[in-house]
Amino acid sequence: MINLITLPVVLLMGIILGSFYFGGLWLTVRQIPKSKHPVILTLLSLVGRMLVFFWLISKLTPFIYPLTLLIFMIAFLGMRNFLITKVKLSVAIF
């Protein structure tokens, strides 16, 4: 059963996990030119982010309903769009 407390918690979870996931991706992309082994760096980053992401999702959401999953994905992808606009602004400034 979905209650009114669940929806804001799921929204906040999507924002936090989206910022960690896509922030980690941005850090990885910035380190690729400096790395001696960029393929290993990319694969380890991907596996690490995916393992943490799915582990946290499985622990933090004991019951996944379609509405909560939809809200989570909207917040998660909304964080992606927010970070993309921030990165474009920071790249344009520097």
C-alpha positions in Angstrom: 0.0 0.0 0.0 1.3 3.4 -1.0 0.9 6.1 1.6 1.7 9.9 1.5 5.1 9.4 3.2 6.3 6.9 0.7 6.1 9.2 -2.3 8.4 12.0 -1.1 10.9 9.4 0.2 11.0 7.8 -3.2 11.4 11.1 -4.9 14.3 12.0 -2.6 15.9 8.6 -3.1 15.7 9.2 -6.9 17.4 12.6 -6.6 20.2 11.3 -4.3 20.9 8.2 -6.2 20.8 10.1 -9.5 23.3 12.6 -8.3 25.7 9.9 -7.1 25.3 7.8 -10.2 25.6 10.6 -12.8 28.1 12.5 -10.6 30.3 9.4 -10.5 30.0 9.1 -14.3 31.1 12.7 -14.7 34.1 12.1 -12.5 35.0 9.0 -14.5 34.7 10.8 -17.8 37.0 13.6 -16.5 39.6 11.0 -15.4 39.7 9.0 -18.7 42.3 11.3 -20.5 44.6 11.2 -17.5 44.4 7.4 -17.0 46.9 4.9 -18.2 44.2 2.3 -18.6 41.0 4.1 -19.6 39.1 0.9 -20.5 39.7 -0.6 -17.0 38.7 2.7 -15.4 35.5 2.9 -17.4 34.5 -0.7 -16.7 35.3 -0.6 -13.0 33.3 2.7 -12.7 30.4 1.2 -14.5 30.3 -2.0 -12.4 30.8 -0.1 -9.2 28.1 2.4 -9.9 25.7 -0.3 -11.0 26.3 -2.6 -8.0 25.9 0.3 -5.5 22.8 1.5 -7.4 21.0 -1.9 -7.5 22.1 -2.8 -4.0 20.7 0.5 -2.6 17.5 0.1 -4.6 16.9 -3.4 -3.3 17.6 -2.4 0.3 15.7 0.9 0.3 12.5 -0.2 -1.5 11.1 -3.3 0.1 7.9 -3.1 -2.0 8.2 -1.7 -5.5 4.9 -0.4 -6.9 4.5 0.9 -10.4 3.7 4.4 -9.1 6.8 4.5 -6.8 9.0 3.2 -9.5 7.7 5.8 -11.9 8.3 8.6 -9.4 11.8 7.2 -8.7 12.7 7.1 -12.4 11.4 10.6 -13.0 13.5 12.0 -10.1 16.6 9.9 -11.2 16.4 11.1 -14.8 15.5 14.6 -13.7 18.7 14.7 -11.8 20.5 13.6 -15.0 19.0 16.5 -16.9 19.9 18.9 -14.1 23.5 17.8 -14.0 23.8 18.0 -17.8 22.7 21.6 -17.7 25.1 22.4 -14.8 28.0 20.7 -16.6 27.3 22.7 -19.8 27.2 25.9 -17.8 30.5 25.1 -16.0 32.2 24.0 -19.3 31.0 27.2 -20.9 32.4 29.3 -18.1 35.8 27.7 -18.0 
